[in-house]
Amino acid sequence: MSGMAANVIGLIGSALFVIAFAYSNMTQAMNFVLFNLLNLVGAVLLIASLSVHFNLAAMVLEIAWAIIAILGLGKAWLGRKKA
């Protein structure tokens, strides 16, 4: 992946984080599947970007963010099945 493509992918990932954050602050009824999916895709895109422009602190943060989003998705899906 070229440096320019990595930047675009990273910017899209960052935009997804901002969209998820704005959504969580503006919605009346939170859809946790949507919220965690936006965060997971954003983290994966930023991890891809960081594979070209490596930064250890940012990589650790994005991996943690992805793990939390996966756990949140699991909890949200299990909650939907029980409802």
MDAnalysis code that builds the backbone (N, CA, C; Angstrom):
import MDAnalysis as mda
import numpy as np

u = mda.Universe.empty(249, n_residues=83, atom_resindex=np.repeat(np.arange(83), 3), trajectory=True)
u.add_TopologyAttr("name", ["N", "CA", "C"] * 83)
u.add_TopologyAttr("resid", np.arange(1, 84))
u.add_TopologyAttr("resname", ["MET", "SER", "GLY", "MET", "ALA", "ALA", "ASN", "VAL", "ILE", "GLY", "LEU", "ILE", "GLY", "SER", "ALA", "LEU", "PHE", "VAL", "ILE", "ALA", "PHE", "ALA", "TYR", "SER", "ASN", "MET", "THR", "GLN", "ALA", "MET", "ASN", "PHE", "VAL", "LEU", "PHE", "ASN", "LEU", "LEU", "ASN", "LEU", "VAL", "GLY", "ALA", "VAL", "LEU", "LEU", "ILE", "ALA", "SER", "LEU", "SER", "VAL", "HIS", "PHE", "ASN", "LEU", "ALA", "ALA", "MET", "VAL", "LEU", "GLU", "ILE", "ALA", "TRP", "ALA", "ILE", "ILE", "ALA", "ILE", "LEU", "GLY", "LEU", "GLY", "LYS", "ALA", "TRP", "LEU", "GLY", "ARG", "LYS", "LYS", "ALA"])
u.atoms.positions = np.array([
    [0.857, -1.172, 0.000],
    [0.000, 0.000, 0.000],
    [0.900, 1.232, 0.000],
    [0.532, 2.197, -0.814],
    [1.325, 3.427, -0.884],
    [1.056, 4.316, 0.324],
    [1.933, 5.256, 0.539],
    [1.777, 6.187, 1.648],
    [0.510, 7.014, 1.539],
    [0.169, 7.436, 0.320],
    [-1.046, 8.234, 0.116],
    [-2.296, 7.399, 0.414],
    [-2.325, 6.161, -0.053],
    [-3.468, 5.274, 0.214],
    [-3.606, 5.024, 1.710],
    [-2.478, 4.845, 2.393],
    [-2.505, 4.641, 3.845],
    [-3.090, 5.853, 4.550],
    [-2.754, 7.037, 4.084],
    [-3.309, 8.262, 4.674],
    [-4.816, 8.344, 4.468],
    [-5.279, 8.026, 3.274],
    [-6.719, 8.075, 2.980],
    [-7.461, 7.050, 3.836],
    [-6.929, 5.845, 3.923],
    [-7.546, 4.792, 4.739],
    [-7.584, 5.225, 6.208],
    [-6.498, 5.793, 6.699],
    [-6.456, 6.279, 8.077],
    [-7.459, 7.393, 8.332],
    [-7.608, 8.286, 7.369],
    [-8.583, 9.374, 7.515],
    [-10.014, 8.843, 7.534],
    [-10.301, 7.847, 6.728],
    [-11.637, 7.232, 6.740],
    [-11.885, 6.571, 8.092],
    [-10.882, 5.856, 8.612],
    [-11.010, 5.243, 9.933],
    [-11.257, 6.277, 11.013],
    [-10.525, 7.371, 10.963],
    [-10.714, 8.455, 11.930],
    [-12.112, 9.053, 11.806],
    [-12.590, 9.214, 10.589],
    [-13.937, 9.756, 10.368],
    [-14.996, 8.835, 10.973],
    [-14.788, 7.527, 10.865],
    [-15.746, 6.583, 11.451],
    [-15.783, 6.718, 12.971],
    [-14.631, 6.947, 13.598],
    [-14.596, 7.173, 15.045],
    [-15.394, 8.424, 15.416],
    [-15.192, 9.484, 14.640],
    [-15.899, 10.735, 14.922],
    [-17.406, 10.558, 14.721],
    [-17.797, 9.845, 13.676],
    [-19.214, 9.579, 13.430],
    [-19.810, 8.774, 14.585],
    [-19.101, 7.742, 15.044],
    [-19.586, 6.929, 16.161],
    [-19.714, 7.766, 17.426],
    [-18.745, 8.623, 17.683],
    [-18.783, 9.468, 18.876],
    [-19.942, 10.458, 18.803],
    [-20.110, 11.089, 17.647],
    [-21.216, 12.033, 17.471],
    [-22.552, 11.305, 17.627],
    [-22.668, 10.132, 17.019],
    [-23.896, 9.346, 17.125],
    [-24.214, 9.034, 18.587],
    [-23.207, 8.617, 19.347],
    [-23.441, 8.242, 20.742],
    [-23.893, 9.428, 21.588],
    [-23.532, 10.632, 21.181],
    [-23.905, 11.829, 21.923],
    [-25.198, 12.479, 21.444],
    [-25.699, 12.058, 20.295],
    [-26.884, 12.701, 19.737],
    [-28.120, 11.809, 19.704],
    [-27.936, 10.516, 19.830],
    [-29.070, 9.615, 19.688],
    [-29.895, 9.518, 20.967],
    [-31.164, 9.265, 20.800],
    [-32.048, 9.024, 21.940],
    [-31.997, 7.561, 22.359],
    [-31.872, 6.672, 21.388],
    [-31.835, 5.226, 21.650],
    [-30.610, 4.645, 20.940],
    [-29.618, 4.288, 21.713],
    [-28.340, 3.816, 21.171],
    [-28.477, 2.429, 20.542],
    [-27.982, 2.310, 19.317],
    [-27.868, 1.021, 18.650],
    [-26.417, 0.575, 18.859],
    [-26.194, -0.322, 19.819],
    [-24.836, -0.711, 20.177],
    [-24.149, -1.534, 19.088],
    [-24.926, -2.220, 18.249],
    [-24.307, -2.934, 17.129],
    [-23.707, -1.918, 16.165],
    [-24.476, -0.920, 15.784],
    [-23.977, 0.118, 14.876],
    [-22.781, 0.849, 15.482],
    [-22.900, 1.263, 16.737],
    [-21.841, 1.995, 17.411],
    [-20.532, 1.192, 17.430],
    [-20.607, -0.063, 17.847],
    [-19.394, -0.878, 17.936],
    [-18.873, -1.284, 16.565],
    [-19.758, -1.445, 15.595],
    [-19.313, -1.771, 14.236],
    [-18.545, -0.597, 13.633],
    [-19.039, 0.618, 13.824],
    [-18.314, 1.803, 13.348],
    [-16.933, 1.886, 13.999],
    [-16.874, 1.628, 15.296],
    [-15.595, 1.669, 16.002],
    [-14.656, 0.565, 15.542],
    [-15.177, -0.625, 15.312],
    [-14.331, -1.736, 14.864],
    [-13.770, -1.465, 13.469],
    [-14.622, -1.047, 12.555],
    [-14.139, -0.769, 11.190],
    [-13.139, 0.387, 11.209],
    [-13.425, 1.408, 12.007],
    [-12.479, 2.518, 12.131],
    [-11.129, 2.056, 12.648],
    [-11.137, 1.200, 13.676],
    [-9.881, 0.690, 14.238],
    [-9.119, -0.153, 13.222],
    [-9.827, -1.000, 12.494],
    [-9.169, -1.848, 11.490],
    [-8.538, -0.995, 10.393],
    [-9.256, 0.037, 9.956],
    [-8.696, 0.918, 8.927],
    [-7.461, 1.665, 9.442],
    [-7.516, 2.110, 10.680],
    [-6.344, 2.796, 11.242],
    [-5.177, 1.828, 11.458],
    [-5.461, 0.591, 11.827],
    [-4.394, -0.413, 11.946],
    [-3.738, -0.630, 10.588],
    [-4.542, -0.698, 9.533],
    [-3.989, -0.850, 8.179],
    [-3.105, 0.346, 7.836],
    [-3.569, 1.543, 8.142],
    [-2.789, 2.755, 7.882],
    [-1.486, 2.745, 8.681],
    [-1.577, 2.309, 9.938],
    [-0.385, 2.274, 10.791],
    [0.617, 1.206, 10.366],
    [0.179, 0.250, 9.569],
    [1.130, -0.745, 9.072],
    [2.104, -0.104, 8.080],
    [1.711, 1.032, 7.501],
    [2.599, 1.770, 6.587],
    [3.334, 2.880, 7.338],
    [2.586, 3.638, 8.123],
    [3.160, 4.744, 8.908],
    [3.143, 4.322, 10.380],
    [4.062, 3.444, 10.761],
    [4.015, 2.810, 12.077],
    [4.271, 3.781, 13.220],
    [3.447, 3.626, 14.259],
    [3.603, 4.357, 15.512],
    [3.136, 3.393, 16.597],
    [4.032, 2.965, 17.462],
    [3.718, 1.931, 18.439],
    [2.567, 2.326, 19.347],
    [2.584, 3.529, 19.881],
    [1.525, 3.952, 20.801],
    [0.159, 3.931, 20.112],
    [0.099, 4.428, 18.903],
    [-1.165, 4.441, 18.167],
    [-1.608, 3.020, 17.820],
    [-0.656, 2.154, 17.464],
    [-0.997, 0.767, 17.125],
    [-1.584, 0.048, 18.341],
    [-0.971, 0.215, 19.502],
    [-1.482, -0.416, 20.726],
    [-2.887, 0.106, 21.026],
    [-3.091, 1.398, 20.888],
    [-4.404, 1.989, 21.122],
    [-5.446, 1.404, 20.166],
    [-5.121, 1.307, 18.894],
    [-6.087, 0.798, 17.905],
    [-6.404, -0.677, 18.120],
    [-5.408, -1.458, 18.517],
    [-5.664, -2.873, 18.803],
    [-6.594, -2.992, 20.009],
    [-6.342, -2.194, 21.048],
    [-7.224, -2.207, 22.223],
    [-8.629, -1.758, 21.837],
    [-8.726, -0.727, 21.008],
    [-10.016, -0.203, 20.559],
    [-10.786, -1.286, 19.796],
    [-10.087, -2.021, 18.937],
    [-10.727, -3.087, 18.161],
    [-11.216, -4.208, 19.071],
    [-10.420, -4.587, 20.056],
    [-10.822, -5.650, 20.981],
    [-12.065, -5.230, 21.766],
    [-12.082, -3.991, 22.246],
    [-13.244, -3.497, 22.989],
    [-14.480, -3.474, 22.085],
    [-14.319, -3.062, 20.833],
    [-15.442, -3.036, 19.897],
    [-15.963, -4.448, 19.621],
    [-15.061, -5.413, 19.494],
    [-15.475, -6.806, 19.272],
    [-16.258, -7.313, 20.480],
    [-15.764, -7.033, 21.672],
    [-16.479, -7.439, 22.889],
    [-17.844, -6.753, 22.966],
    [-17.895, -5.481, 22.609],
    [-19.158, -4.751, 22.600],
    [-20.144, -5.312, 21.590],
    [-19.641, -5.696, 20.413],
    [-20.509, -6.320, 19.411],
    [-21.073, -7.635, 19.921],
    [-20.208, -8.430, 20.540],
    [-20.672, -9.706, 21.095],
    [-21.762, -9.499, 22.130],
    [-21.560, -8.555, 23.010],
    [-22.561, -8.257, 24.045],
    [-23.857, -7.756, 23.412],
    [-23.754, -6.884, 22.417],
    [-24.942, -6.345, 21.748],
    [-25.716, -7.437, 21.016],
    [-25.005, -8.339, 20.341],
    [-25.680, -9.423, 19.611],
    [-26.325, -10.414, 20.570],
    [-25.644, -10.721, 21.671],
    [-26.234, -11.613, 22.662],
    [-27.476, -10.977, 23.291],
    [-27.427, -9.674, 23.527],
    [-28.571, -8.970, 24.083],
    [-29.759, -8.967, 23.146],
    [-29.501, -8.881, 21.848],
    [-30.578, -8.914, 20.856],
    [-31.254, -10.269, 20.818],
    [-30.474, -11.335, 20.952],
    [-31.040, -12.693, 20.908],
    [-31.919, -12.970, 22.123],
    [-31.587, -12.368, 23.266],
    [-32.365, -12.581, 24.483],
    [-33.649, -11.767, 24.484],
    [-33.653, -10.664, 23.734],
    [-34.826, -9.774, 23.736],
    [-35.974, -10.299, 22.913],
])
